[in-house]
Structures are given as structure tokens and as C-alpha cells.
Amino acid sequence: MIKDILRSAIAAIVGIAVAFGLIWLAQYAGSEISPDVYDPNSGEVLIPIGSTIALIVGWFVGTFGGGWLAMRVSAGTGAGWIVAGAVIGAALYRAVTLGDTWWIMALSVLMPLIAVWLAQRAASIAPDA
């Protein structure tokens, strides 16, 4: 029993690391494609829609990848849902601190939930190693 709990905990930690790494890659790609613009008149940094779309895609891809890996390593679904919770928490924190609109806040919850649900389905039909 302790071995299973330890395995799930390690799987969740690795899954979270993978998820945040994939999200960071998506954010980096988005900022390279459409970089932020500094407005000297207002003193604000304007974030273009391309960067926002890349971030939303990153939430999905990161949660799916990290959740799937955590579920496969732990041989259960709990670790994957923990990964989704971590991504949702970080995404909501980002959305609230930057004062994003309501639809970005809604997507920060919806995209990881859809991704982990799909990852759970994919992990359950994948052949065992």
C-alpha cells in the first residue's frame, strides 16, 4: 500500500513537472511568434492574441501530456487529476493577477479538465508495458 501511494506521489510530481515544461514551451513559442508590445504612452505591456492562444493551447497540451504520463506511471487516474488541479490553480492565479477577461478564466479551468479527461481515456486504452 505504501509503495502504491509513493508511486502515485512520484508520478504526480513528475507529471506536474512535464505539464509545466510543456506549458512553458507553448508560452515561449507564442511569445516568439507574436511578442508582447510595450506601450510607452500608457506604460502597459500589451499581450497580443497569438500569445494568448499559445498559452491556452499550452494548458491543454501540458495537462494532457503530464496527466497521461502520471496516469501511466501510477497505474491509476488520481495522479493525472492532481496534475490537472495544479495546472488549473496556476492558470487561475495567472488570470486573476493579470486581470484577464472572464473567458480566459473560464478556459483556464475548462481546457485542463477536457485534457485530463481525454488523457484518462487514452491512458486506459494504451497497452500495458
N, C-alpha and C positions, 0 to 999 in steps of 0.2 A: 504494500500500500504506500509506504513512504517513497519507494522507488518510483511509483506512478506519479505521485504528487511532484517529486523533484523533476521528473522527466517533463511534466506539463509546465512547470515553472520555467525551466530552462528553454523549452520550446516557445513559451510566450515571450520571454526576453529576447530570444533570437528573432522571432517573428516581428517584434516591435522594432528592433534594430534594422531589419530588412525593409520594413514598411517605411520607416523614416528616411532610410537611404534612398529608396525609390521616389519618395515624395521630393526629397532634396534634388534628385536628378531632374525630375519634371520641372521644378521651380527654376533650376539653373537653365534648362533648355528654353523655358518660357521667357526668362529674362534676356537670353541671348537673341531670341527671335524678335521680341518686342521689348526693348529695355525701358525702364522707368524714366520719366521725364521730370526734371526739377523745374518748377515754375518760379522764377525769381520775383515776380510781382506779388504772388500770394505767399511764397515761402513753403509751398506744399510740394510733395512728391506725387506726381500723377501716375497711377498704375494703369497701363493700357489693358484692354480686354484680352489680348493674346496671353499676357502673363496670368490673368485670372483663369482663363480656360485651361492653361497648362497646369495650374495649381489644382483645379477641380479634377482634371484627368489624373494628376498625381495622387490625389486622395483615393481615387478608385483603384488605380494600378498598385499603389503601395499597400492598401488594405488587402487587395486580392492576393498579391504575392506574399506578403507577410503572414496573412491569415492562413493561406493554403499551406505554406511551409510549416507553420506552427501546428496545424491540424495533422499533417502527415507525420511530423516528428513525435507528437504526443500521442498519436493513435486515438484521438478523441476530438471533440469540437470545441471544448471550453477554451483552450489556448487561443484559437483563432478569434473567438468573440472578445477575448481580452485585448488582442491586437486592435480590433475594430474600436473598442472602447477608448484605447489610448489615442488612436487617430482622431476619433470624434472629439475627445477632450482637447487635444492640441489644436484642432481645426476651429472649434468654438472659441477657444482662448484667442486665437489669431483674429477671428472675425469680430469678436467683441472689442478687443484692444485697438483694432484699426478702424472701428466704427463702420463695418461693412453693411451693405444693404440686407434686407430680410431674405432675399432669395439666395444670397451666398451663405447665410447662416443656415437656411433650410437645406441647401445642398451639402453643407459640411456635416450634416447628420445623415442625410439620405444616401449619398454616394458610398460612404463606408459600409452602411448597412446592406445595401444591394451587393456590394463587392464581397463582403464576408459570407453572405447567403450563397452567392454563386461559388465562392471558394469552398464552402462546405459541401455543396453538391459535387464539385469537381474532385475534392479530396475523397469523397465517399465512393466515387466510381473508378478512381485511379487504382491500378493493380498494386497489390502489396509487394514490397521489395523482398 
